Amino acid sequence: MYKDNNKMNALELRQHGADFDLEMTQLDLPIPRGNELLIKVEYVALNHLDASFAVKGFSQWQYPHILGSDAVGTVVDAPKGVFPAKGARVLFHANLAEQGMLKQFTVMPNHAVSELPEQIESELAVALPNSGMAALLALEKIKLQEGDTLAINSAQGAVAHFAIQYAKKQGAQVFAFAQKPHHKRLKKLGADFVFDCSKKDDAICAQIKHEIGPDGFDCVINTIGKESVVQDIQKLRFCGRIACLNGFSAIPEELLFEKAPNIGVVSIAGAWLANSLCAQQHLCFMGETLLKDIESGAIQAPEIDLIEFNSEKVKEALQCLLNQTCIKRPVVKIT
């Protein structure tokens, strides 16, 4: 419901830093323009990037800043003839450079939202966009084909949850590198082989050669970035493909000549930062794909941990995301 004074509650980050300086405040209701929808935000999913940027900041943020990029809500106002119409439940991944979704109302361009099927609960759907879209983009970047061998590092994370399942649907052989406590879960998701990432690299290389021979993997999804990308390129076959989700450090020239890797960079935020209408529409299409596959049972959604919309509960969730792998995705119920 609209408030008489046209105000809404919002949870603001007053400044970046490891103490997560959050404060509940009241802001003016946003005003939609052009093809924008006014959306009553109902659920917001938090992810590792929220926690990471809350600590180190982001170059385009102004403080106080509102966190949260993945949200589900109900359209409460839409221009005449614009779809989705008033009353529709929608899923979306918001602009990283602008204020986030930990607030009661927001505006979004209609071409960047996906309408939820009736059968899918909102709190389940909200855990899909960031990690699910990143996984789909990564698989597009590496042009995964049936029969390919695919390695995923840090596979205990949220992106791997989707990448493993979609890679198996496409007929790939999936090798996951993860901490030991996550191995059983990753095998249930479809990973053919799971390696203990705590073991020395020599031991892991011996295991890999035993399974696929000396040439290396056809493809790699790297979720960590920095120096780990160099290590993953070393595991590729000649002219193999690698998708990098968190950038990379300098790659030795001799390694580039030796492996001639095809390197793809994955950036969901780029759809907004580059102001690309086509890329923003692609976010909508990927959202529809994820929703359709969850509805049909083709893909398993991650578990969620429903938390209250207050500074202390959100702070606890951000600390968990920053310091460990959260098996259950923290989802804030906006009241």
C-alpha positions in Angstrom: 0.0 0.0 0.0 1.1 3.6 -0.7 1.8 5.7 2.4 -0.1 8.9 2.8 3.1 10.9 3.1 4.6 9.2 0.0 7.5 7.9 2.0 9.0 4.4 2.2 11.4 2.5 4.4 15.0 1.9 3.1 18.0 0.3 4.6 21.0 2.5 3.8 24.8 1.8 4.0 26.2 5.1 5.4 29.8 4.4 4.4 31.8 1.4 3.1 33.8 -0.7 5.5 33.9 -4.1 7.3 31.6 -3.0 10.0 28.6 -2.8 7.6 27.3 0.6 8.8 23.6 0.1 8.1 20.7 2.3 9.1 16.9 2.2 8.5 15.6 5.4 7.1 12.7 6.9 5.2 12.9 8.1 1.6 10.6 9.6 -1.0 8.7 7.1 -3.2 10.4 6.8 -6.6 8.6 8.3 -9.6 8.5 6.2 -12.8 9.3 7.8 -16.1 8.9 6.6 -19.7 8.6 2.9 -19.8 9.5 2.4 -16.2 7.4 0.3 -13.8 6.7 1.2 -10.2 7.3 -2.0 -8.2 6.5 -2.8 -4.6 9.6 -4.8 -3.5 8.8 -7.9 -1.6 12.0 -10.0 -1.5 15.6 -9.1 -2.0 18.4 -11.8 -2.3 21.8 -10.9 -1.0 25.0 -12.3 -2.6 28.8 -12.3 -2.2 29.1 -9.1 -4.3 26.8 -7.2 -2.0 29.1 -8.1 0.9 32.3 -7.4 -1.0 31.3 -4.0 -2.4 29.8 -3.0 1.0 33.4 -3.4 2.4 35.5 -2.0 -0.4 33.0 0.3 -2.0 32.2 0.8 -5.7 33.5 3.7 -7.9 30.0 4.9 -8.9 28.3 4.7 -5.5 27.3 7.7 -3.6 26.7 7.4 0.2 24.4 6.7 1.8 23.9 3.7 -0.5 21.3 1.0 -0.7 22.6 -2.6 -1.2 20.9 -5.4 -3.1 20.6 -6.1 -6.8 18.3 -9.2 -7.0 14.6 -8.6 -6.2 11.1 -9.8 -6.7 8.1 -7.5 -6.4 4.6 -6.6 -7.7 4.0 -4.0 -10.3 1.8 -1.3 -8.7 1.9 1.2 -11.5 2.7 0.9 -15.2 2.2 3.2 -18.2 -0.8 2.4 -20.4 0.0 -0.4 -22.9 3.3 -1.3 -21.2 3.9 -5.0 -20.3 4.1 -6.4 -17.6 0.9 -4.8 -16.4 -0.2 -3.6 -13.0 -0.5 -6.6 -10.6 2.2 -8.8 -12.2 4.9 -10.3 -10.1 8.3 -9.6 -11.6 11.9 -10.7 -11.1 14.9 -8.5 -12.0 18.6 -7.8 -11.5 19.1 -4.1 -10.9 21.7 -1.6 -11.9 24.9 -1.9 -9.8 25.7 1.8 -10.3 22.4 3.0 -8.8 20.7 2.6 -5.5 19.9 -1.0 -4.6 16.7 -2.9 -3.7 16.7 -3.0 0.2 13.7 -0.6 0.2 9.9 -0.9 -0.2 9.5 0.5 -3.7 11.6 0.9 -6.8 11.3 1.6 -10.5 12.6 -0.6 -13.3 12.5 -0.4 -17.1 9.9 -2.9 -18.3 12.3 -4.5 -20.8 14.6 -5.7 -18.0 12.1 -7.6 -15.8 10.8 -11.2 -16.1 7.2 -12.1 -15.1 6.9 -14.9 -12.6 4.7 -17.9 -13.4 1.9 -18.4 -10.8 3.4 -21.7 -9.6 6.7 -20.2 -8.4 6.9 -18.6 -5.0 8.5 -15.2 -4.9 11.0 -16.0 -2.2 12.3 -18.9 -4.3 12.5 -17.0 -7.5 14.5 -14.1 -6.0 17.5 -16.4 -5.5 17.9 -17.0 -9.2 19.1 -13.8 -11.0 22.7 -13.0 -10.0 24.2 -16.5 -9.9 21.9 -18.1 -12.4 22.5 -15.4 -15.0 26.2 -15.5 -14.4 26.2 -19.2 -15.0 24.3 -18.9 -18.2 26.5 -16.1 -19.5 29.6 -18.1 -18.6 28.4 -21.1 -20.6 27.6 -18.8 -23.5 31.1 -17.4 -23.4 32.8 -20.8 -23.5 30.4 -22.0 -26.2 30.0 -25.3 -24.3 29.3 -28.3 -26.6 28.1 -31.8 -26.0 31.1 -34.0 -24.9 33.2 -31.1 -23.6 35.1 -31.5 -20.4 34.3 -28.5 -18.1 36.2 -27.6 -14.9 34.6 -25.2 -12.3 36.8 -23.8 -9.6 35.4 -22.7 -6.2 32.4 -24.9 -7.1 30.9 -24.6 -3.7 29.6 -21.2 -4.6 26.2 -20.0 -6.0 27.3 -19.7 -9.7 28.5 -23.3 -9.8 25.1 -24.5 -8.4 23.5 -23.4 -11.7 26.6 -24.0 -14.0 26.9 -27.7 -13.1 23.2 -28.3 -13.8 23.1 -26.5 -17.1 26.4 -28.0 -18.3 25.0 -31.5 -17.7 21.9 -30.6 -19.6 24.1 -29.7 -22.5 26.0 -33.0 -22.4 29.3 -31.9 -20.9 31.5 -33.8 -18.4 31.8 -31.7 -15.3 34.7 -31.5 -13.0 34.2 -29.5 -9.8 36.9 -28.2 -7.5 35.5 -27.6 -4.0 36.0 -27.9 -0.2 35.4 -31.5 1.0 32.1 -30.7 2.9 30.4 -29.7 -0.4 31.3 -32.8 -2.4 28.1 -34.7 -1.8 25.9 -31.8 -2.7 27.8 -31.1 -5.9 27.5 -34.7 -7.0 23.8 -34.5 -6.5 23.6 -31.5 -8.7 25.3 -33.6 -11.5 29.1 -33.1 -11.2 30.9 -36.2 -12.6 34.0 -35.7 -10.6 34.6 -33.5 -7.5 38.2 -32.7 -6.4 39.3 -31.5 -3.0 40.6 -28.0 -3.6 42.6 -28.1 -0.3 45.0 -30.7 -1.8 48.3 -29.7 -3.3 48.1 -28.8 -7.0 50.4 -31.7 -8.0 48.0 -34.3 -6.5 45.0 -32.7 -8.3 46.9 -32.6 -11.6 47.6 -36.3 -11.3 43.9 -37.0 -10.7 42.9 -34.9 -13.7 45.4 -36.7 -16.0 44.1 -40.0 -14.8 40.5 -39.0 -15.8 41.0 -37.0 -19.0 44.5 -37.6 -20.2 47.5 -35.1 -20.5 45.9 -32.5 -22.8 43.7 -30.7 -20.3 40.2 -29.4 -20.1 38.2 -28.1 -23.0 36.7 -25.4 -20.9 37.0 -23.8 -17.4 34.7 -21.5 -15.5 36.8 -19.4 -13.1 34.8 -17.7 -10.3 37.8 -16.5 -8.1 39.8 -14.2 -10.4 43.4 -12.8 -10.0 46.2 -15.4 -9.9 43.8 -18.4 -10.0 43.1 -17.6 -13.7 46.7 -18.4 -14.5 46.4 -21.7 -12.7 43.2 -22.5 -14.6 44.7 -21.7 -18.0 47.5 -24.1 -17.2 44.8 -26.8 -16.9 43.3 -26.0 -20.3 44.1 -27.9 -23.5 45.6 -25.9 -26.4 43.0 -23.3 -27.6 40.7 -24.2 -24.7 38.1 -21.7 -23.5 37.9 -20.0 -20.1 35.2 -17.7 -18.7 36.3 -15.4 -15.9 33.8 -13.9 -13.5 36.1 -11.8 -11.3 38.7 -10.5 -13.6 42.3 -11.7 -13.7 45.9 -10.6 -13.0 48.7 -10.5 -15.6 49.0 -13.7 -17.6 52.6 -14.7 -18.5 53.4 -14.3 -22.2 54.8 -17.8 -22.5 51.6 -19.3 -21.1 49.5 -17.4 -23.7 51.7 -18.7 -26.5 51.7 -22.2 -25.1 47.9 -22.5 -24.5 46.5 -19.9 -26.9 43.4 -19.7 -24.6 40.1 -18.2 -25.6 39.3 -15.9 -22.7 35.8 -14.6 -22.0 34.9 -12.1 -19.3 31.4 -12.4 -17.6 29.8 -9.2 -16.4 26.1 -9.0 -15.6 26.5 -5.5 -14.3 27.9 -4.5 -17.8 24.4 -4.6 -19.2 23.7 -1.5 -17.1 27.2 0.1 -16.9 27.5 0.0 -20.7 23.9 1.3 -21.0 23.2 -1.5 -23.5 19.5 -2.0 -24.2 20.2 -5.3 -25.9 22.1 -6.6 -22.9 19.4 -5.5 -20.5 16.8 -7.3 -22.6 19.1 -10.4 -22.4 18.8 -10.2 -18.6 15.0 -10.5 -19.0 15.4 -13.5 -21.4 17.8 -15.2 -19.0 15.4 -14.6 -16.1 12.6 -16.2 -18.1 14.8 -19.2 -18.9 15.7 -19.7 -15.2 12.0 -19.4 -14.2 10.9 -21.8 -16.9 13.5 -24.4 -15.9 12.7 -24.1 -12.2 9.0 -24.5 -13.0 9.5 -27.6 -15.1 11.9 -29.2 -12.6 14.8 -29.2 -15.1 16.9 -27.1 -12.7 17.0 -27.2 -8.9 16.8 -23.9 -7.2 19.2 -23.1 -4.3 17.9 -23.3 -0.7 17.1 -19.9 0.9 17.4 -18.5 4.4 14.6 -16.0 5.0 15.6 -13.0 7.1 14.0 -9.9 8.5 14.2 -6.5 7.0 16.3 -4.8 9.7 19.9 -3.6 10.0 21.1 -6.3 12.4 19.8 -9.3 10.4 21.1 -8.0 7.1 24.5 -7.2 8.7 24.7 -10.8 10.0 23.9 -12.1 6.5 26.5 -9.9 4.9 29.2 -11.0 7.4 28.3 -14.6 6.6 28.6 -14.0 2.8 31.9 -12.2 3.2 33.6 -14.9 5.4 32.2 -18.2 4.2 30.2 -20.1 1.6 26.5 -19.8 2.5 24.7 -22.9 1.3 21.4 -21.2 1.8 21.0 -17.9 0.0 20.1 -15.1 2.4 16.7 -13.6 1.3 15.3 -10.4 2.9 11.6 -10.2 3.3 10.7 -6.6 2.8 7.8 -5.5 5.0 
